[in-house]
Amino acid sequence: MRIVFFGSPPFALPTLEAVLAAGHRVPLVVSQPGKPVGRKGDVTDPPVAARAKSLGIHVFQPATLKDDAALARLAEASADVFVVVAYGKILAQRVLDLPRLGCLNVHGSLLPRWRGASPVQAAILAGDAFTGVSIMKMDAGMDTGPVYAARETRIGDEETAEELGARLAQMGADALVETLYFLEGEKGRGKGERSAETGAPSSTAGQFFSEGELPGATAPLMPRGIAGAGGTAPHPPSQKIFLPPVPQNDSLATYCPKIAREDGRVDWSRPGLELARRARAFTPWPGLFTFRRDMRLKLSGLSPVPREAFDARGGRETPGVLLEAGPRVVVACGEGAVSVATLQAEGRKPLPAAEFVRGERVAPGERWG
């Protein structure tokens, strides 16, 4: 198939590589413009743009896709499909109408849960036990289109957004390539014909069945919130059997905003468990920070301290007050406390808690924030 690929961050790289490895033609990659990076302000391309250029693929990095010139550039590619993975902009309907077979999006959640810009982080922040990826046929809404396929995975107890995102990126790449395979075959067959691969009628293209099910079985794998899906968690799909894309149940939708740098500032009045999740969700960016003596202090590796251990220290302390400053650093929160594994003073290198305490002369009773 002839594919125009839209993507910018590392999350999109596995899908680009998988599309190329599957033998599809990618005449054009669309990515965000380069941005100044580092102290020197050198303009640096997003990872997807840099990779595409290294492969000799034409790269288009417009500031906007709203003008006629941008639309004409996309139309020139004569694409069968647009594949969109964390591109960073919402595509207007006239862009979505360009490719012959429509636009597919790899989204880092089980839609309709966590529509929006930060689904990986949102799942960790909410304490979700499971998340996954969805292959969605795009429409003009924000992550509202019908879903072709979904894969689910358990979130590790200590897994960061960086680690989880890397796993989801590969899962999404695999699911997208399989979706393209069946989409291409079904669009090329006449109505009522049967698939040579599965023997299923052509009307069964689109949605993975769960493991162990066969064409004509009772129920396909559907993400939570997909119309007609049960409330139980789906099993990870393994078979290349598809149904038409399934509409999402909008009444079950949840949303996640774009993350800003200031979101990394610690609010010590929040529960310790929540702050530990924030540390995982905001790794690698924007990270967590607080202030000590009016100096920014970066924190990582937060773990909740059991409530009984906190209570044993003599009752509830003011949030932000240091309860321990020795082999470990423990800070009181609105509920419970957290230990901090690594700290970095402004202009200094990151240090383990014990080294930081010795070097910065940290003492119990200090208040941070």
C-alpha positions, 0 to 999 in steps of 0.5 A: 500500500502507498502510505503517508506517515504522520508522527513526531516523537519516539512513540511513533518510530516503531510503527514507521519501521514496521510499516516499512518492514512490511513492504509498504511504500512511504513516499512522504513523512509528515512531522512537526517542525524542528525546535531549538534544543539545548543551551545553544538553541540548535534546531533539532528535528523530532525523532520521526523526521530525523529517522525518515531523512536518514532513510531518504524519505521525503519529509514535510514539516509544516507549521500548519495543515490548514492552508491550501498549499499543505493540502496540495502537498498531501494530495500529491502523494496519492496515498491509499492510507494515512497512518497517524501516530502521535503527530501532535495536531488534529487533522481537519476533515478535508485532510482526512478525506484525501486517502483512498482508504481513510486514515488510521491512528495508533492510540496509546489506550483502550478507547474510549478510555483516555481520549486525548494527548497523554493517554499513557501518563493518564493511565498511570496517574489514575492507577489503572491496572490495565491499558493498551493500544487501539487502532482507530479509523479517524474522524473529525473528533478527538479520538472518537472514530470507530476502532478496528483493533485493540490490544491490552496489557497489564501496567507494571507496579513500578512501570514509568511512562517511558517504559510503558510507552515503549511497550505500547509503541511496539504493540501498536506497530504490530497491530497497525501492520496487521490492520493494514494487511486485512484492510488492503485485502478486504478493500480489494475483494468484491462484496460477498467474496471470502478471504483466502487467508481465513475463509471468512466473508469479506464483511468480517474485516476490521476487528481482532478476535480474542485468542482461541476464537474462530470466525463465526464465534460468539464475540470478538475482542472489543476494548472497554466502551466499544459499542456492544462490548461487555464490561470485563477486560478483554484478553490480548488478541493473537489471531488475525481475524477481523470485523468491521470497525466498531463504534465507541460508546461515547458515554464511557469516554474519559479525557486526558489533557496535554501535559505542561512543564508546570504539572511536574511541581509537587503538591505535598497536600496530595496523598503519597500514593498519588505523588508516587504515581505522578513520579512514574507518569512524568518520567522522563518528562516533565519530571517532578520538582519542588523547592528547597530554600527557594531553589528548584529541587528535582525528585525521582523514584518516589515510593509511598511509605506505609501508613502505619510507619507514618503514624508511628512517627507521632501523628500527622505532620504538615505536608512537605515536612521532612520526616527522615533525612538520612539513609533515605529521605521521607516527606510528609504528604496530605495522606501518608508520606513518600520516600525519595530515591534520587534528588538533584539540586539546581545546577548539580548532578542527581544524587542518591538520597543518602549522598544528597543529605550529606552533601546538602546538609539536609535535616528532618523538620525542613519544609519543602514546597 
